[in-house]
Amino acid sequence: MSYHLNTRKQSSVKALSSPGNRRGFTLVEVAIVLVIIGLVLGGVFKGQALIDNARVRSMTTEVAGIQTAWLSFQERYRSIPGDFAKAGTQIDSAAVPGNGNGRVDESSERAGVWQQLALAGFISGSFDGSQAAVGTATDLECAPGTCPRNPYNGYYKISYSAQAADVDTPAHEIVTGKHIPVSILSQLDAKLDDGRPNAGRFRVHRAFASVCTRAGEWDIRSANSNCAGVLRE
């Protein structure tokens, strides 16, 4: 009796483990899985594209707003923001005055740009005018409360300098700050200027030209996430 039972058990095990009884995925099931994966990936890419487009719009609005504030301040006070020597009496007693030479060419004036614009009501926010926190004319460093942030946590700065790529003559420049993906700057350039990083009014910052551009074009394929641009007056 036990022999027959064991035989039947062995036969059952063999039957269950035989290749003919193993069930794989059908073509329909594989197709459904691939469709689901495609939908998920498509949603991810579309979502990222929407985020990037929103950031481009945000930066375009911010840079254009800074430019408008810069020009409107000059129209009202007949002086350049940050350089305005009478800011303490004509704007607010807390405003750090400039030297009135027509250029934002000192650290106190680079910090004073944002303080004077904010106190005069041309931009939102509160800025301390701290020259110790604003960095130099050639770097992209600043501190919270001294310069406004871009959407990527870099800092906007304005200075009389020549930080745009392939320029030799100083001019007042709005620097976008760093940590900006090259694809975003490419779209920003297309909206504000001519889409070329080494020509026109909007250009790549000279410190980032070798890693963010190639052969006179924005190097989108590099996917570099740390670039900076410059809008010249």
BELQUI-V376701 format. One record per residue. N is the residue number from 1. SS is DSSP state (@ for helix, = for strand, . for the rest). PHI is phi as a letter, one per 40 degrees, with the letter a starting at -180 (none if undefined). OMEGA is omega in whole degrees, -180 to 180 (NA if undefined). Layout:
BEGIN
N/SS/PHI/OMEGA
N/SS/PHI/OMEGA
END
This chain:
BEGIN
1/./none/-178
2/@/c/179
3/@/c/-180
4/@/c/178
5/@/c/180
6/@/c/179
7/@/c/179
8/@/c/179
9/@/c/-180
10/@/c/179
11/@/c/180
12/@/c/180
13/@/c/179
14/@/c/-180
15/@/c/-178
16/@/c/-175
17/@/c/-178
18/./c/-178
19/@/d/-178
20/@/c/-178
21/@/c/177
22/./c/-176
23/./b/177
24/./c/178
25/./c/175
26/./c/178
27/@/c/179
28/@/c/-180
29/@/c/178
30/@/c/180
31/@/c/179
32/@/c/179
33/@/c/180
34/@/c/178
35/@/c/179
36/@/c/178
37/@/c/179
38/@/c/179
39/@/c/180
40/@/c/180
41/@/c/178
42/@/c/178
43/@/c/179
44/@/c/-179
45/@/c/179
46/@/c/178
47/@/c/178
48/@/c/178
49/@/c/178
50/@/c/178
51/@/c/180
52/@/c/180
53/@/c/179
54/@/c/180
55/@/c/176
56/@/c/178
57/@/c/-180
58/@/c/-179
59/@/c/178
60/@/c/179
61/@/c/-178
62/@/c/-179
63/@/c/178
64/@/c/178
65/@/c/177
66/@/c/179
67/@/c/179
68/@/c/179
69/@/c/179
70/@/d/-179
71/@/c/-179
72/@/c/177
73/@/d/-179
74/@/c/180
75/@/c/-178
76/@/c/-171
77/@/b/-177
78/./f/179
79/./a/-178
80/./c/178
81/./d/-178
82/./g/-180
83/./c/-174
84/./c/-175
85/./c/-177
86/./b/-178
87/@/d/-178
88/@/c/-179
89/@/b/-177
90/@/c/178
91/./b/-177
92/./a/-179
93/./c/179
94/./c/-176
95/./c/176
96/./c/-178
97/./c/174
98/./c/-179
99/./c/175
100/./g/-179
101/./c/177
102/./g/-179
103/./a/172
104/./c/-171
105/./b/175
106/./b/-178
107/@/c/179
108/@/c/180
109/@/c/176
110/@/c/175
111/@/c/-178
112/@/c/178
113/@/d/-174
114/@/c/179
115/@/c/-180
116/@/c/179
117/@/c/-179
118/@/c/-179
119/@/c/179
120/./c/176
121/./g/-179
122/./c/174
123/./b/178
124/./c/179
125/./h/179
126/./b/-175
127/./b/-169
128/./c/180
129/./g/-176
130/./c/-180
131/./c/179
132/./c/-174
133/./b/-170
134/./c/-179
135/./g/-177
136/./b/179
137/./c/-175
138/./b/179
139/./c/180
140/./b/-177
141/./c/173
142/./a/-179
143/./b/175
144/./d/-179
145/./g/178
146/./b/178
147/./b/176
148/./c/180
149/=/c/168
150/./c/-177
151/./c/-178
152/./b/177
153/./g/165
154/./c/-177
155/=/b/171
156/./c/176
157/=/b/175
158/=/b/180
159/=/a/172
160/=/c/-172
161/=/a/178
162/./b/-177
163/./c/175
164/=/c/-179
165/./c/174
166/./g/172
167/./b/179
168/./b/-177
169/./c/178
170/./c/175
171/=/a/175
172/=/c/-175
173/=/b/171
174/=/c/-180
175/=/c/-175
176/./c/-171
177/./g/-175
178/./c/-180
179/./g/-179
180/=/b/178
181/./d/-178
182/@/c/180
183/@/c/179
184/@/c/179
185/@/c/178
186/@/c/179
187/@/c/178
188/@/c/178
189/@/c/-180
190/@/c/-179
191/@/c/-175
192/@/c/-172
193/./a/-172
194/./b/179
195/./g/-179
196/./b/-173
197/./c/-177
198/./b/-178
199/./a/178
200/./g/-176
201/./c/177
202/=/b/-177
203/=/b/174
204/=/c/174
205/=/c/-173
206/@/d/-179
207/@/c/-177
208/@/b/-175
209/@/c/-175
210/@/c/-177
211/@/b/-177
212/@/b/178
213/=/b/177
214/=/a/178
215/./f/176
216/./g/179
217/=/b/173
218/=/c/-176
219/./c/-177
220/@/c/-176
221/@/c/179
222/@/c/-178
223/./f/-180
224/./c/-176
225/./b/-179
226/./b/179
227/=/b/178
228/./a/179
229/=/b/-178
230/=/b/173
231/=/b/-177
232/=/c/-179
233/./c/NA
END
